[in-house]
């Protein structure tokens, strides 16, 4: 009993010596620079997940439509360059990564398209529509790579969203 | 009568004798002197002819490859002050001009900046010259208005700054021009001042020579040269600058040959591209194409009459008439050119009157200061040498568009030097050196490279060539390997941070120690990493396995083979800052590896796209494991070894990183990222002596100060779908709920969270019983 108590106290003491601030502080997307100040009296720290992906800014929207126009004219390399420009402004915008995947698939680079779509998914948060589009794209890419089973799995996954 | 006849006969005989000698003399002369002489002369002329043709028809000029930084983008809501924007324009050679009469000019009016951009052709598009009004408010761009179309625009790019060249052995530089693209005025100016009978003579103008001699005699000194344009071309093209009769003779012969072989237009075009027009430190400016950019920051066909006259006047003596060093002489010379043009009927009285009134109009000197960016260009060369031969790089005039962001590079160089000096004073250390690689957090583009504390001193590029022990920077690889095995490890797995002795292969005993020399006993896995506990890490690493750790390093992008000794777990591994950056790039990008790159595209000198290096990614590590790791890397700077960071940075940036200190404090490292940039900084001494600085007290300080200047976006980790959040009682690591006062939510890969419930709100004994079971039962 005494031994157990002693151990418990030791672990408790350690917890106090190393105050672990979990979860990580998450900032609201709308105010990217301003602090979302955690109330310090809050001892139970709840994790707040980003509810949606990075909202597309005005300039990125302009670049997206420019890329769309370039893509439609068949200038895929140029469209990709334009999306890359947008990514330098909003590097975590899931829609941009999806567009890159789309153009790469059109260019006949299915393996790369698949990775780009996965990257888009990793940033999509709760944006189900985008996740569905990504999984459909992955399915198409896998089909091109000859992975029929994988393509079917991806299609099923897309249906979940 | 008989006498007379005899006399005549005698005379004839003498004459015959005399004629005979003469004939013999002539015979010998021609046989042994004239004929061979003529033969030699013809042979020599043939050699000259061959030289002339070969040089003229073969590849004439070796044009160095030009290296450009990333073109800067400007858009609404971009953080930038008006003052900084003006500085950027000045760096690109823009002139202040309230009338915006020429391209590459600007003026400020209140919070507005009026601008006529230069326009440029890049590998993917043609950016036109625009007339814009840019409005700034509170250090942000708030509006971009196109004055020609009267519309708002969303974004525009300025032409990229040229940051260097790849020179051949002769440090010449030129921008080739075609005769048809050259302004007529320039040709007229040259004809007027240098060789007005160019189209009439055959290479040499005796009239010109005669005139020159006369003029020189009159003046008492050499005031005029009698060289034609053709002769000048020969002099520059083929011959050295020796002044001798032999040289003059060669010059004359070759000029005649040139004229015989090629037409006037071809000769003139070669001349326009060859003539020496200035010296920029070690770079020689040849040809009017480059001279126009060098003196006026505008293309040749954009110049006005007075500017063209300045350039034409330079031919006679680019140093003597240098518009920057001797503006008065330059203006006088320009006016002389204009007068001569009038004399010969090329221009009207009115035209030159206006032109003479104009100021010189040259831009301020902004040399191609490539030494500033030497470390970055060194990396560019490393990356491109596999694609192009040295010869192509130094002679084809390739245009290399890179990823360098000038603002970031300058922030890195300035701040690193400043802080190093401060650290040296504080610690009494000397000869501290620094190296850094800064890349974009996503996409792997290099935005800045620091090879040493004094970037001007091109020398050892530590960022890509100094391999140093990375110390604790290796730990994330170990912990990542563990976290990937979610059936065995989670963030709240209890590790044993107590003393350990390991027998190495050589039989020696290795006894690692923590930095604070203490053993901390049982600790959570995340705590061990955040505080960089060596003992717990070694135990974990041995459990995970050295081979597995090495494999993870490989997945993260380290190509170097690593020795599988236990000491590897504490970073007895030597890597360059560039390699470390590659490793952390994969971590920062949520497990998607992108090869770090410096080049976006390469075009030919005419702008034809030759190669592109677009963005590619490859998923190499389980994203859930990386997510967990990144939350701990945020803890490192919030509460662990790097917690001094938030005395420098705002907490809202939520950065993630890892400190690294090697044995005996010889190397101080920090690798970390914000929302937009990832930086790896190293501090140490070239002689490898201890510097008495840890990762936290050295490299971290430099990193944080620079991130403060350059970073705009905070870190926002997105948890993957197979990650769930569970309330855990911190006292015992067991599952609980939000009613518990010591509860915290931890992320877990689904299925790896503890299932035993902590009776946080129940009585004490039951709670400790569960804890007991967790410890000794598992």
Interface residues (C-beta under 8 A of the other chain):
Chain A: X4 X5 X7 X8 X10 X11 X12 X14 X15 X18 X19 X20 X21 X22 X23 X24 X25 X26 X27 X29 X32 X33 X34 X35 X36 X43 X44 X45 X46 X47 X49 X50 X53 X54 X57 X58 X59 X61 X62 X63 X77 X78 X80 X81 X82 X84 X85 X87 X88 X89 X91 X92 X100 X112 X115 X116 X118 X119 X122 X123 X124 X125
Chain B: X73 X75 X76 X77 X123 X124 X125 X154 X155 X440 X441 X442 X443 X445 X520 X521 X522 X523 X524 X526 X527 X530 X531 X589 X590 X591 X592 X609 X612 X614 X615 X616 X617 X618 X619 X623 X631 X634 X635 X638 X639 X650 X651 X652 X654 X675 X676 X712 X713 X714 X716 X717 X718 X719 X720 X725 X727 X730 X731 X732 X738 X739 X740 X741 X742 X743 X744 X745 X746 X747 X764 X767 X768 X769 X771 X772 X775
